[in-house]
Amino acid sequence: MLLYEPQRLLAQGWPPEIAGGAAVALFGAAYGVCTAAFVPRPVLNVAAGVLFGAEAGTFSATAGTVIGAGIAFGLGRMLGQDALRTLLRGRWLSSADRQLSRHGFRSMLIIRLLPGVPFAASNYGAAVSRMRWLAFLSATALGSVPNTAAYVIAGSSAATPTSPVFLASFAFITLSGLAGGVIAWRKRAQLRGTAPSEDTAPGPALPSETRTPAAAPAPVPHP
């Protein structure tokens, strides 16, 4: 950021030697690397709209989303579950493994449609499951289009914040965010109710000196 100052592109545009399809492709590649490095996607989506407009910006941002997701998915497969337990809690890791292994494409498609799900967590959660590459990437590409397009359109029409296009895109972002938050809260409550946490795990047995001694059997009378 300090060396290249990419924020200048928003005000000055791309250099003359890089324009058209080359600029769209370069931005998509940079988008993928940035998302793998935990740069927030909404910021990049808005930037794509400012630089390229609605259509080309949506294409570039969606392609970058797939690239970034693929990078994270590959890293997760290389690192394995043990390395990812520091990023994902044990019960979330187990739940993601079960759900994404059984219903990979459908589950990932729903995750991408909900804007409240962290992008990195969903990528690494899918990586530790038995989900296939094709299902992961295709669900990511298809499910990311609506919210990506909304942010890109908002960025492309940011100069006229009172226009119907900007207001419609902003309303879609707000409503989808609220819906995603409600669904995530309900799923979290269900997960807490079905998966015991470490705090409720059974503790060690009491020492022998603190146990209550068992009552001695009564003597049997002799005739």
Secondary structure in CASP SS format (residue, H / E / C, confidence):
PFRMAT SS
TARGET T0000
AUTHOR 0000-0000-0000
METHOD secondary structure of the structure
MODEL  1
M C 1.00
L C 1.00
L C 1.00
Y C 1.00
E C 1.00
P C 1.00
Q C 1.00
R H 1.00
L H 1.00
L H 1.00
A H 1.00
Q H 1.00
G C 1.00
W C 1.00
P C 1.00
P C 1.00
E C 1.00
I C 1.00
A C 1.00
G C 1.00
G H 1.00
A H 1.00
A H 1.00
V H 1.00
A H 1.00
L H 1.00
F H 1.00
G H 1.00
A H 1.00
A H 1.00
Y H 1.00
G H 1.00
V H 1.00
C H 1.00
T H 1.00
A H 1.00
A C 1.00
F C 1.00
V C 1.00
P C 1.00
R H 1.00
P H 1.00
V H 1.00
L H 1.00
N H 1.00
V H 1.00
A H 1.00
A H 1.00
G H 1.00
V H 1.00
L H 1.00
F H 1.00
G H 1.00
A H 1.00
E H 1.00
A H 1.00
G H 1.00
T H 1.00
F H 1.00
S H 1.00
A H 1.00
T H 1.00
A H 1.00
G H 1.00
T H 1.00
V H 1.00
I H 1.00
G H 1.00
A H 1.00
G H 1.00
I H 1.00
A H 1.00
F H 1.00
G H 1.00
L H 1.00
G H 1.00
R H 1.00
M H 1.00
L H 1.00
G C 1.00
Q H 1.00
D H 1.00
A H 1.00
L H 1.00
R C 1.00
T C 1.00
L C 1.00
L C 1.00
R C 1.00
G H 1.00
R H 1.00
W H 1.00
L H 1.00
S H 1.00
S H 1.00
A H 1.00
D H 1.00
R H 1.00
Q H 1.00
L H 1.00
S H 1.00
R H 1.00
H C 1.00
G H 1.00
F H 1.00
R H 1.00
S H 1.00
M H 1.00
L H 1.00
I H 1.00
I H 1.00
R H 1.00
L H 1.00
L C 1.00
P C 1.00
G C 1.00
V C 1.00
P C 1.00
F H 1.00
A H 1.00
A H 1.00
S H 1.00
N H 1.00
Y H 1.00
G H 1.00
A H 1.00
A H 1.00
V C 1.00
S C 1.00
R C 1.00
M C 1.00
R C 1.00
W H 1.00
L H 1.00
A H 1.00
F H 1.00
L H 1.00
S H 1.00
A H 1.00
T H 1.00
A H 1.00
L H 1.00
G H 1.00
S C 1.00
V H 1.00
P H 1.00
N H 1.00
T H 1.00
A H 1.00
A H 1.00
Y H 1.00
V H 1.00
I H 1.00
A H 1.00
G H 1.00
S H 1.00
S C 1.00
A C 1.00
A C 1.00
T C 1.00
P C 1.00
T C 1.00
S C 1.00
P H 1.00
V H 1.00
F H 1.00
L H 1.00
A H 1.00
S H 1.00
F H 1.00
A H 1.00
F H 1.00
I H 1.00
T H 1.00
L H 1.00
S H 1.00
G H 1.00
L H 1.00
A H 1.00
G H 1.00
G H 1.00
V H 1.00
I H 1.00
A H 1.00
W H 1.00
R H 1.00
K H 1.00
R H 1.00
A H 1.00
Q H 1.00
L H 1.00
R H 1.00
G H 1.00
T H 1.00
A C 1.00
P C 1.00
S C 1.00
E H 1.00
D H 1.00
T H 1.00
A C 1.00
P C 1.00
G C 1.00
P C 1.00
A C 1.00
L C 1.00
P C 1.00
S H 1.00
E H 1.00
T H 1.00
R C 1.00
T C 1.00
P C 1.00
A C 1.00
A C 1.00
A C 1.00
P C 1.00
A C 1.00
P C 1.00
V C 1.00
P C 1.00
H C 1.00
P C 1.00
END
